[in-house]
Amino acid sequence: MKAVILAAGYGTRFLPVTKVVPKELLPIMERPALDLVVDELVEAGVDDLLIITSRRKKAVEDWFDHEAELEAVFTREGADAKLAKIRPRDNLKVTFIRQRTMQGTGHALLHAKDFAGNEPVVVAYPDDLFGPPNPTAALIAHYERTGRSVLAAADFGEADVSAYGVLAPKGAGADLLLERIVEKPPPGEEPSKLVSYGRYLYTPDFFEALERHYATHTGKEYYHVPALLELAAGDKVGIEVLDSHRYDTGTPLQWLETTLAFALRDPETGDEVRAMMQRMLG
């Protein structure tokens, strides 16, 4: 299975640190957020990965490479545990393509068309981290059952969804299909309580539609939604409602909340972090 991670953006909400550190490499405890996304993909069976980056993201490429000096030091010291933490994944092929100008997610995804070829591709947005069960595995299972492109979603129940992209579904149960997407609907005007999350699986016809729409696009920013809705009109886009908990890292406060959540659930740090928070709160 192939996958694409979109990692070309500026990360301006995290300035000034993102002047030199890609947002995708900001740590959740001791691990970059990007590495947690890759864990999810590999666990689900992905072995061929494309990362869309930009000129300022060389450190992302370095993350997947060998660190020869440290590896030599740890080898001499017999520090196998440290060595295991820095060795790249030998079972994962990783390719990088740079998006030279920031022109929207549709423009970024066009860079993946040749990589996808005639195969389905999982697309991951690294701002979204997930707990079990594995959301990528759920998308792949949905595709294998239906042959369709598929979006990950969550049911927000009675909660406010006015800050999200909300899905208008048709069908029922395991055969939910996408009819349309409503961005940030006013409270009470949402078509459902299903919110789109940052995981997708696209079939080759999505990339064909993406290229067709781009040929007539006239604005600066180009987004993928028109191509997606073209497929949806032919009942070719499914919706997979996830049971996985989502952790958001899109803003500094959301990143902090996610980091604390991971620290609290870690058996090695959870008790200490709870005690620390109690001391801080008095």
C-alpha positions as CSV (number, residue, x, y, z in Angstrom):
1,M,0.0,0.0,0.0
2,K,1.2,3.5,-0.8
3,A,0.7,6.6,1.3
4,V,1.3,10.4,1.0
5,I,2.0,12.8,3.8
6,L,1.4,16.5,3.1
7,A,4.2,18.4,4.9
8,A,4.9,21.5,2.8
9,G,3.1,24.2,4.8
10,Y,4.8,27.1,6.6
11,G,3.5,26.3,10.1
12,T,3.0,30.0,10.8
13,R,0.9,29.4,13.9
14,F,4.0,28.1,15.6
15,L,6.4,31.0,14.7
16,P,9.1,31.7,15.7
17,V,10.1,28.1,16.2
18,T,8.9,27.0,12.7
19,K,11.3,29.6,11.2
20,V,13.9,26.8,11.5
21,V,12.1,23.6,12.8
22,P,9.4,22.1,10.5
23,K,6.1,21.8,12.4
24,E,5.9,18.1,11.6
25,L,9.1,17.5,13.7
26,L,7.8,19.3,16.8
27,P,8.0,16.6,19.6
28,I,5.1,14.8,21.2
29,M,7.2,13.9,24.2
30,E,10.5,12.6,22.7
31,R,9.2,11.7,19.2
32,P,8.3,14.0,16.3
33,A,4.6,14.1,15.4
34,L,5.5,13.0,11.9
35,D,7.0,9.8,13.2
36,L,3.8,8.9,15.0
37,V,1.9,9.3,11.7
38,V,4.4,7.0,10.0
39,D,4.0,4.4,12.7
40,E,0.2,4.4,12.0
41,L,0.8,4.0,8.2
42,V,3.4,1.2,8.6
43,E,1.3,-0.7,11.1
44,A,-1.6,-0.6,8.5
45,G,0.6,-2.1,5.8
46,V,2.1,0.9,4.0
47,D,5.6,0.2,2.6
48,D,5.9,3.0,0.0
49,L,5.6,6.6,1.2
50,L,5.7,9.9,-0.5
51,I,6.2,13.1,1.5
52,I,5.3,16.4,-0.1
53,T,7.7,19.0,1.4
54,S,9.1,22.4,0.6
55,R,12.4,24.1,0.5
56,R,12.4,24.9,4.2
57,K,11.7,21.3,5.2
58,K,15.2,19.7,4.6
59,A,15.1,18.5,8.2
60,V,12.1,16.3,7.4
61,E,14.2,14.5,4.8
62,D,17.1,14.1,7.3
63,W,14.7,12.5,9.8
64,F,14.4,9.4,7.5
65,D,18.2,9.2,6.8
66,H,21.0,7.5,8.7
67,E,22.8,9.6,11.3
68,A,26.3,8.1,10.8
69,E,28.1,9.8,13.6
70,L,25.6,8.9,16.3
71,E,25.2,5.4,15.0
72,A,29.0,4.9,15.2
73,V,29.1,6.3,18.8
74,F,26.3,4.1,20.0
75,T,27.7,1.0,18.2
76,R,31.1,1.5,20.0
77,E,29.3,2.0,23.3
78,G,27.1,-1.0,22.8
79,A,24.1,1.3,23.4
80,D,21.6,-0.9,21.5
81,A,18.5,0.9,22.9
82,K,19.7,4.3,21.7
83,L,20.8,2.9,18.4
84,A,17.3,1.5,17.8
85,K,15.8,4.9,18.4
86,I,17.7,6.6,15.6
87,R,17.9,4.0,12.9
88,P,15.7,4.6,9.9
89,R,13.0,2.2,8.9
90,D,14.6,-0.3,6.5
91,N,11.2,-1.7,5.5
92,L,9.8,1.6,4.3
93,K,10.6,3.2,0.9
94,V,10.4,7.0,1.3
95,T,10.4,9.5,-1.6
96,F,10.3,13.3,-1.3
97,I,8.8,15.9,-3.7
98,R,9.0,19.6,-3.1
99,Q,6.0,21.8,-3.6
100,R,7.8,24.9,-4.8
101,T,5.0,27.3,-4.2
102,M,2.2,27.0,-1.6
103,Q,-1.0,26.9,-3.8
104,G,-3.3,24.8,-1.7
105,T,-3.9,21.1,-1.0
106,G,-5.1,20.3,-4.5
107,H,-1.9,21.6,-6.0
108,A,0.1,19.6,-3.4
109,L,-1.8,16.4,-4.2
110,L,-1.1,16.9,-7.9
111,H,2.5,16.2,-7.1
112,A,1.4,12.7,-6.1
113,K,-0.4,11.7,-9.3
114,D,2.6,9.9,-10.9
115,F,3.5,8.3,-7.5
116,A,0.0,6.9,-7.2
117,G,-0.1,5.5,-10.7
118,N,-2.9,2.9,-11.0
119,E,-3.0,2.1,-7.3
120,P,-5.0,3.5,-4.3
121,V,-3.1,5.9,-2.0
122,V,-3.7,6.8,1.6
123,V,-3.3,10.5,2.3
124,A,-2.4,11.8,5.8
125,Y,-2.4,15.2,7.2
126,P,0.2,15.2,10.0
127,D,-1.7,17.7,12.2
128,D,-4.0,14.8,13.1
129,L,-2.8,12.0,15.3
130,F,-4.9,9.0,16.3
131,G,-5.2,6.5,19.1
132,P,-6.3,2.9,18.3
133,P,-7.9,1.4,16.4
134,N,-5.7,2.3,13.5
135,P,-7.6,4.7,11.2
136,T,-5.5,3.9,8.1
137,A,-6.2,0.2,8.5
138,A,-9.9,1.1,8.6
139,L,-9.7,3.1,5.4
140,I,-7.8,0.3,3.6
141,A,-10.4,-2.3,4.8
142,H,-13.2,0.0,3.5
143,Y,-11.5,0.3,0.1
144,E,-10.9,-3.5,-0.1
145,R,-14.6,-4.0,0.6
146,T,-16.0,-1.4,-1.8
147,G,-13.3,-0.4,-4.3
148,R,-14.1,3.3,-3.6
149,S,-12.2,6.3,-2.4
150,V,-13.0,6.8,1.2
151,L,-12.9,9.7,3.8
152,A,-12.3,9.3,7.5
153,A,-14.9,10.9,9.7
154,A,-16.1,11.2,13.3
155,D,-19.6,11.5,14.6
156,F,-19.7,14.5,16.9
157,G,-23.1,13.7,18.3
158,E,-24.7,16.8,19.9
159,A,-21.4,18.9,19.8
160,D,-20.9,22.0,17.8
161,V,-19.4,21.3,14.4
162,S,-19.4,24.9,13.0
163,A,-15.6,25.0,13.0
164,Y,-15.2,21.9,10.8
165,G,-15.7,20.5,7.4
166,V,-19.0,18.7,7.8
167,L,-20.1,15.7,5.6
168,A,-23.5,15.4,4.0
169,P,-24.0,11.6,3.8
170,K,-26.4,9.4,1.9
171,G,-27.0,5.7,2.6
172,A,-26.7,4.1,6.0
173,G,-24.5,1.9,8.2
174,A,-21.3,0.6,6.6
175,D,-22.4,1.9,3.2
176,L,-22.4,5.6,3.9
177,L,-21.5,7.6,0.8
178,L,-20.5,11.2,0.5
179,E,-23.0,13.6,-1.1
180,R,-21.3,16.9,-0.4
181,I,-19.0,18.8,2.1
182,V,-20.1,21.9,3.9
183,E,-17.2,24.0,5.3
184,K,-17.9,25.6,8.8
185,P,-21.7,25.6,8.6
186,P,-23.5,28.0,11.0
187,P,-24.9,26.2,14.1
188,G,-28.1,24.5,13.3
189,E,-27.5,24.5,9.5
190,E,-25.1,21.5,9.4
191,P,-26.1,18.6,7.1
192,S,-25.0,16.1,9.7
193,K,-22.7,15.7,12.7
194,L,-20.1,13.8,10.7
195,V,-16.8,15.8,10.7
196,S,-14.1,15.1,8.1
197,Y,-10.7,14.1,9.7
198,G,-7.2,14.2,8.2
199,R,-7.1,10.7,6.6
200,Y,-8.2,9.8,3.1
201,L,-7.8,7.0,0.7
202,Y,-7.9,8.0,-3.0
203,T,-8.4,5.8,-6.0
204,P,-6.6,6.7,-9.3
205,D,-9.8,8.4,-10.7
206,F,-9.5,11.0,-8.0
207,F,-6.1,12.1,-9.3
208,E,-7.5,12.2,-12.9
209,A,-10.3,14.4,-11.7
210,L,-7.9,16.6,-9.8
211,E,-5.8,17.1,-12.9
212,R,-8.9,17.9,-15.1
213,H,-10.1,20.6,-12.6
214,Y,-6.7,22.1,-12.4
215,A,-6.6,22.6,-16.1
216,T,-9.4,25.2,-15.8
217,H,-8.5,26.6,-12.5
218,T,-7.8,30.4,-12.5
219,G,-7.2,31.4,-8.8
220,K,-4.1,31.1,-6.7
221,E,-5.1,28.5,-4.2
222,Y,-6.2,25.1,-5.7
223,Y,-8.1,22.7,-3.4
224,H,-9.1,19.1,-3.9
225,V,-12.8,19.4,-3.0
226,P,-14.2,19.9,-6.5
227,A,-12.4,16.7,-7.7
228,L,-13.7,14.8,-4.7
229,L,-17.3,16.0,-5.2
230,E,-17.1,14.9,-8.9
231,L,-16.4,11.4,-7.7
232,A,-19.1,11.7,-5.0
233,A,-21.7,12.6,-7.7
234,G,-21.1,9.1,-9.1
235,D,-21.3,7.4,-5.7
236,K,-17.6,6.7,-5.7
237,V,-16.7,8.2,-2.3
238,G,-17.4,6.3,0.9
239,I,-17.3,7.5,4.5
240,E,-15.6,5.6,7.2
241,V,-16.8,6.7,10.7
242,L,-13.8,6.1,13.0
243,D,-13.8,4.8,16.6
244,S,-10.3,6.2,17.0
245,H,-9.6,9.2,19.3
246,R,-8.1,12.1,17.4
247,Y,-5.4,14.3,18.8
248,D,-5.0,17.7,17.2
249,T,-1.6,19.4,16.9
250,G,-2.7,22.3,14.6
251,T,-2.2,25.1,17.1
252,P,0.2,25.6,20.0
253,L,-2.4,25.0,22.6
254,Q,-3.7,21.9,20.8
255,W,-0.2,20.6,20.5
256,L,0.4,21.1,24.2
257,E,-2.9,19.3,25.0
258,T,-1.8,16.4,22.8
259,T,1.6,16.2,24.3
260,L,0.1,16.1,27.8
261,A,-2.4,13.5,26.8
262,F,0.5,11.3,25.4
263,A,2.5,11.9,28.6
264,L,-0.4,11.0,30.8
265,R,-1.2,7.8,29.1
266,D,2.5,6.6,29.1
267,P,3.0,4.1,31.9
268,E,6.5,5.4,32.5
269,T,5.6,9.1,32.8
270,G,1.9,9.2,33.6
271,D,2.1,9.3,37.4
272,E,4.9,11.9,37.4
273,V,3.1,14.1,35.0
274,R,-0.1,14.0,37.1
275,A,1.9,14.9,40.2
276,M,3.6,17.7,38.3
277,M,0.3,19.1,37.1
278,Q,-1.2,19.0,40.7
279,R,1.8,20.9,42.0
280,M,1.5,23.5,39.3
281,L,-2.2,24.0,39.9
282,G,-1.6,24.3,43.7
